[in-house]
Amino acid sequence: MRRFALLLAFAVSALCAAEGPDAASGARPSPFDDLGSHMLWSAFGWPLAFHAAGSGATWWLSTNGTDLEVARFAARQDELVAGVAFTPGMFMGTFFPILVPGWMLFVSKDPEVVGTGAVAAQATAIAFLYDNVLKAVSGRAHPDPGKNTGALSRDFDWGFFRRGVFYGWPSGHSMTNAALAMSVASFHREKPLVVGGCALYAGYVATSMVLGARGGAHWFSDAVAGTLMGASIGWYVGSAFRKAKRGEPPSKVAVLPFVRDDARGLAVAARI
């Protein structure tokens, strides 16, 4: 019971945290606005449902053979055709999370673009941090074209830095680029072309990480989980900045795990 009470106190204190800069002041958004609060809510707010969905999808896709079949399909593709189709997506996935927010923040003179850059930079940074924490503890082996087996697709080495942060789950490219794209889409949700373009971009990068390099970069479930997690982080951050810009109070719902001597479950806290 004491642990449950402590978790509820933690949730309530987070719900009462500062809401960020006063929208009426006209202050330009910064990547550091409400950073701590957004990191917390990206993990324990409504995006937690998408993090759980990504975890569940990984278990299902790796155990029913889908990961293995997709990896073998990627390895059979013509190397030149696959290279032309997916190598650009792999390069974009590597550099765009840095170049796009950087250009918006430091090169553009348009205040709207600069504000969007602040949103994108924060969402991308949060996704990058969470991804590296997950990689550090999951230690999932990468696919190996020509040598893939069901056992390899289920090879997780749980611990801390068992395989560093370059081997592991989920796909960092998928996660950071989904966060980048969906933060922009959420911040500009009234523009259908922006939302659609961002969704297509995130999907292309995730597909490239699975089918590019003859399938040697990531398992299918790595990309699915990374996209779900990154998209939820990006949408949350974009929504929070959008509400601050419009002077609307943030809606906050937290879902926290709790452990008692006789029970385990989830505690829900909400600002009303």
N, C-alpha and C positions, 0 to 999 in steps of 0.2 A: 504493500500500500504506500509506503514511503517513497518508493521509486516512482510510482504512478503520480503521486502528488508533486514530486520534483519536476517531472516531465510536463505536467499541466502548468506549473508555475513558469517553466521555461517558455511554453507556448504563449501563455497570456502576456508575459513580458515582451515577447517578440511582437505580438499583435499591437502592443501599445508603443512600439518604437516610432521614432520620428518618421514623418511621411515624406520628407524631402523638401526641396526648395519651393517657396511660395510661387505658384504659377503667375500670380498677379504682378510679381516684381519684375517680370520680363527677363529674368536671369537666363543666360544661355545654358542649355543642358551640358553636363559634363559626364565623362565616363565614370567618375567617382561618386556621382549623386546616388545616395542610398545604396552604395555598393554592398555593405554588410547585410542589410535587410534583404536585398534582392538575391544575394547568395543563399541566405537562409530559406527564403520562400521558393527559390528554384529547386531546392532539395526536398522541403517538407510541406510546401503548399500543394495546390492542385497538380503541378507537374509530377508529383510523386506517383500519381496513377500511371503516367506515361513511362516513368522510369521502371515501374513494376511490370508494365506491359512489355517493355523492351527486354527485361530479364526473363519473363515468361516465354516470349517468342524465341529467345536464344535457346532456352532449354528444349522447347518443342522442335525447333528446326534442326538442332544438333543431334537430337536423339531419334528423330524419325527418318533420318537419312537425307533430308533436303539440302543441308549444307554440303554434304559430300557430292550429291548429284549436280548441284550448281557449280561447284568447284571443278568437277570433271568436265562439265559442259564448257566452262571458260577455257580449260586447258586444251580442248579440241578445236578451238576457233583458229581461223587463219591469222597468223601473227601480224601480218601487214595490215589486214582489214581491222583487226581489233586494236592495233596500235593507232591507226588513224582515227578510229571512232572514240577511243577512251583515254589515250595518253593526254590529250588536252584537258580532260576532266580531272585527271590525277594532278597535273601541274596547277590547274586552277584551285583544286582543293588544298594544295600545299601553300600557295602564295596569296590567294585572294583574302583569306581571313586577316592578313596583315595589311596588304596593299589597299583593299577597298576602304576599310575604316580609316586607315592612315591618310589616304587621299582626301576623303571627306572632311576629316578633322583639320588637316594641316595645309592642304592645297586649295580646296574650294573656298570661294569668298561668299557663297550663297548661305545665308544663315540657316535656311531650312535643311540644306545638305549637311552643314556642320552639325546641326542638332541630330540628324539621322546618323551621322558618323559616331556621335557619342553613344547613342543607343546600340549601334552595331558593335562598337568596340567593347562595351561592357558585356553584352551577351556573349560575344566570342570569347572573351577572357574567362568568364564564368564557366562556359562549356569546356574550354581547354583545361582549366583547373580540375573540374570534376572528372573529365576523361582520363587525365593522367593519374588521379587517385585510383580510379577503377582499374586502369591498366596495371598499376603498381601492385594491386592485390589479386588480380585475376590470373595474370601470367598465361594467357591462352596462346597456344602455338599457332603460327600462321599456316595457311595452306601451302603445300609443296607440290607444284604441278608435276604430274607423272608419278607421284608417290603418295597421293592422298588415300587415306583409309578412313573408315568410320571411327576408329580409335583416335586418329589424329584430329578429327573434327570435334572430338569430345575431350581433347587434352587441355585441361585447365590445371595450372599449378598455383593453387590458392596459397597465399602467404603475403609477405611484404618484400617487394623487389626481388622475387624469385627469378624473374626474367626481365627486370628493368621496366621501362615504360614504353619501349618500342615494340615489344611483344605483349599482346594482351587484348582485352575486350573492354569496351566496344571500339569501333572504328573512329579514330580521332578526326580524320578528314570528314567523315560523314557527320559527326557530332558538331564540330565547330562550324562547318559550312551550313548545316541546317539551322544552327543558332543564329548565324549571321543573316541568313536569308529570311527566317521567320521573324526576327526582331524588326527588320525593315518592313516586312509585310504587315506585321501587327501595328507598327507605328503609323503606317499609311494604308490602313485597311479600307479606307474609302475609295482607293484607287484600284480597280479590278486588274488592270494590266500589271501593276507593281506586284500585287499578291500572286497572280498567276505566274509571272516571270520568276519570282523568288522561289515558288514551289517547284517549277521546272528545273531551275538551277540546282536546288538541293537534291532533287531526284537524280539529275545527271551526274553529280559528283558521287553520290552513293553508288549508283550503277557502275561508274568507272572504277571505283575501288574494289568492286566484286569481279567485273569482267576484264579489267585492264591487267597488264602484266601477266597474261595467261592465267589469271585467277590466283596469282601468288601473293596478293596484298592482304586480302581479308576474306573471311567466310561471309556468306550471305547474311547470316544472323548478326554478325558484327555490324554490318551496314544498317540493318533493320533497327537494331537497338540504338545505334548511334544517332540515326535519323529521328527516331521517336523521342529520345532524350534531348537531343539538341534543339529540335523544333519546339518542344514544350518550354525549354529554358528561354529560347528566343522570343516566343510568343508572350511569355510572362513578362520578360523585361520590356519588350516593346509596348505592351499594354500598360505597364506601370508608368513608363515615361509619357505615354499618350495621356493618361489620366492626370498626371502632374501638369502637363502642358495645358490641359483644358480646365484645370482647377477642380477636378472631380476627386472625391475621397477614394482611396484604394480599398477594394474589397479583399479581405484576407481570410483565408481558411487554411488551417494547418492540420496535417495528419501526421501524428507522431507514434512511433512504436512504444509500447510499455511492457514491462515485465514485472509480474508479481510472483510471490512464492507459489501460488496455485493457478496462475493464468497468464497468458500472453495474448496481446492483441494490439489494437490501434486506438489512440486517443485523438479526438477531433476537437479543435478549438477554433472559434470563429469570432471575428469582430462584427458586432451588430450595432 
